Amino acid sequence: MDTSDIGQEWTVLCSEVLTGMREWRGQHPTATLNEIEATLDDRLSRLRAKMLQDLALASRATQWKEQARENWPVCPHCQEPLDIFILPIFDK
């Protein structure tokens, strides 16, 4: 698995969270702890989602369609191999 290009956007998103929170706090000097926490959680959730997406898509498991059909993931209900056209998110 090649991980050399994973996270190229992470630094930018981290910086946006930090500066965004600093600016938000300046604009909301009387914010409660709950408001600060909700705002921070919202901003961090975007970074977390991007990191999770990048790491998951870098997995060898996303390239299952290149393997023999008997090695493809199966439907949890009918146990039949999944077809490529059913899961277009794996096509790049």
C-alpha positions as CSV (number, residue, x, y, z in Angstrom):
1,M,0.0,0.0,0.0
2,D,1.5,3.3,-1.1
3,T,0.9,5.9,1.6
4,S,3.1,8.7,0.3
5,D,0.3,11.0,-0.8
6,I,-2.0,10.4,2.1
7,G,-2.8,13.5,4.1
8,Q,-1.7,16.2,1.7
9,E,-4.7,18.2,2.7
10,W,-4.5,17.5,6.4
11,T,-2.0,20.3,7.2
12,V,-4.3,22.8,5.5
13,L,-7.4,21.5,7.3
14,C,-5.5,21.5,10.7
15,S,-4.5,25.1,10.1
16,E,-8.0,26.1,9.2
17,V,-9.3,24.5,12.4
18,L,-6.7,26.4,14.5
19,T,-7.1,29.8,12.9
20,G,-10.9,29.3,12.6
21,M,-11.2,28.6,16.3
22,R,-9.0,31.5,17.2
23,E,-11.1,33.8,15.0
24,W,-14.4,32.3,16.3
25,R,-13.3,32.8,19.9
26,G,-12.4,36.4,19.2
27,Q,-15.9,36.9,17.8
28,H,-17.6,35.1,20.7
29,P,-15.8,36.2,23.8
30,T,-18.7,35.2,26.1
31,A,-19.3,31.8,24.6
32,T,-20.1,29.1,27.0
33,L,-18.0,25.9,27.4
34,N,-20.8,24.0,25.6
35,E,-20.8,26.5,22.7
36,I,-17.0,26.3,22.4
37,E,-17.1,22.5,22.5
38,A,-19.8,22.3,19.9
39,T,-17.9,24.6,17.5
40,L,-14.7,22.8,18.0
41,D,-16.3,19.4,17.5
42,D,-17.9,20.6,14.3
43,R,-14.6,21.8,12.9
44,L,-12.6,18.8,14.1
45,S,-15.2,16.4,12.6
46,R,-14.4,17.7,9.1
47,L,-10.7,17.0,9.6
48,R,-11.5,13.6,11.1
49,A,-13.7,12.7,8.2
50,K,-11.1,13.7,5.6
51,M,-8.4,11.7,7.5
52,L,-10.6,8.6,7.8
53,Q,-11.5,8.8,4.1
54,D,-7.9,9.1,3.0
55,L,-6.7,6.3,5.2
56,A,-9.6,4.0,4.2
57,L,-9.1,4.6,0.5
58,A,-5.4,3.9,0.8
59,S,-6.3,0.4,1.9
60,R,-5.5,-2.5,-0.3
61,A,-9.1,-3.6,0.4
62,T,-10.4,-0.9,-2.0
63,Q,-8.7,-2.6,-4.9
64,W,-10.7,-5.9,-4.6
65,K,-12.1,-5.6,-8.1
66,E,-8.6,-6.3,-9.4
67,Q,-8.5,-9.7,-7.7
68,A,-10.1,-12.9,-8.9
69,R,-13.9,-12.9,-8.5
70,E,-13.8,-15.6,-5.8
71,N,-11.8,-13.1,-3.6
72,W,-14.3,-10.3,-3.9
73,P,-16.3,-9.3,-0.9
74,V,-19.7,-11.0,-0.6
75,C,-23.1,-9.7,0.2
76,P,-23.8,-10.3,3.9
77,H,-27.4,-11.4,3.0
78,C,-27.0,-13.8,0.1
79,Q,-23.2,-14.5,0.2
80,E,-22.8,-13.7,-3.5
81,P,-19.8,-11.8,-4.7
82,L,-20.5,-8.1,-5.0
83,D,-20.5,-6.8,-8.6
84,I,-18.5,-3.8,-9.6
85,F,-21.5,-1.9,-10.9
86,I,-23.3,-2.1,-7.6
87,L,-20.5,-0.2,-5.8
88,P,-19.5,2.6,-8.1
89,I,-17.6,4.4,-5.2
90,F,-14.7,2.0,-5.7
91,D,-14.2,3.1,-9.3
92,K,-11.8,5.9,-9.8
